[in-house]
Amino acid sequence: MRKPIIAGNWKMHKTIKEAVEFVNEVKSEIKGTDVEAVICAPFTLLKDLKEASEGTNIKIGAQNMHFEEKGAFTGEISPLMLKEIDVDYVVIGHSERRQYFNETNETVNKKVIKALEYKINPIICVGETLEEREADKTKDIVKVQVEKALVNIDEKDIKDIVIAYEPIWAIGTGKTSSSKDANDVIAYIREVVANVYSEETAEEVRIQYGGSVKPANVEEIMNESDIDGALVGGASLQPKDYVELVNF
Ligand SMILES: O=C[C@H](O)COP(=O)(O)O
């Protein structure tokens, strides 16, 4: 049985003070839930979030990292640095990083390899543009993204990976993929993983849906057979909504 995982992606939002207040507000509300609750936050918040969430069910993730441990990479953060503050997850290959910061399938793969080496669980994002969807290329696109992200990854490490299917046209637009459509693509992603490794391993991978998930639609999405969680942007910023999402 795959444990559901609801992850908030705060993107470039919140100060340290706001982040700590957020955790203090939600922590008692999500105690005891069977769902894994994650907050993926900007680098500047991670240390304080780890401290504020100690002893709670909330796990903390970064939103990116470099694939080298150290070096002349001005402005970057390494896996070693993330490990020092003991982050649990790292989002890799979010469409905003692919679109604005030259993230490619190759750099995604290098980062996934490094994250696993440092025992930080990667959340690998894949998804098609509106143009690609209209040209009926969704499955081709996600297949390539998933296969390339997993190059040289050992089968035993696959259980530590989360994949997030986020159709780009559904991010921050209020447009959600229908839960049936999202489930169909996610079941296909599982098939891709099964073809690379095995059915058994594919059954272990948790695959989230992301794109305009909110308290009003989370339950319907989570009721689908292959959807194991959600990666939530905008709706994860308000404590009340975050609690409702995690307690779907
Ligand atoms: O990482 C989260 C996704 O980009 C979805 O964002 P959204 O929930 O604001 O549409």
PDBQT file of the ligand as one rigid body, heavy atoms in Angstrom, charges set to zero:
ROOT
HETATM    1  O1  LIG A 301       4.267  22.657  -7.579  1.00  0.00    +0.000 OA
HETATM    2  C1  LIG A 301       3.081  22.947  -7.655  1.00  0.00    +0.000 C 
HETATM    3  C2  LIG A 301       2.461  23.177  -8.926  1.00  0.00    +0.000 C 
HETATM    4  O2  LIG A 301       3.227  24.041  -9.715  1.00  0.00    +0.000 OA
HETATM    5  C3  LIG A 301       1.008  23.531  -8.871  1.00  0.00    +0.000 C 
HETATM    6  O3  LIG A 301       0.787  24.875  -8.538  1.00  0.00    +0.000 OA
HETATM    7  P1  LIG A 301      -0.717  25.357  -8.282  1.00  0.00    +0.000 P 
HETATM    8  O4  LIG A 301      -1.297  24.434  -7.259  1.00  0.00    +0.000 OA
HETATM    9  O5  LIG A 301      -0.597  26.778  -7.809  1.00  0.00    +0.000 OA
HETATM   10  O6  LIG A 301      -1.439  25.227  -9.596  1.00  0.00    +0.000 OA
ENDROOT
TORSDOF 0
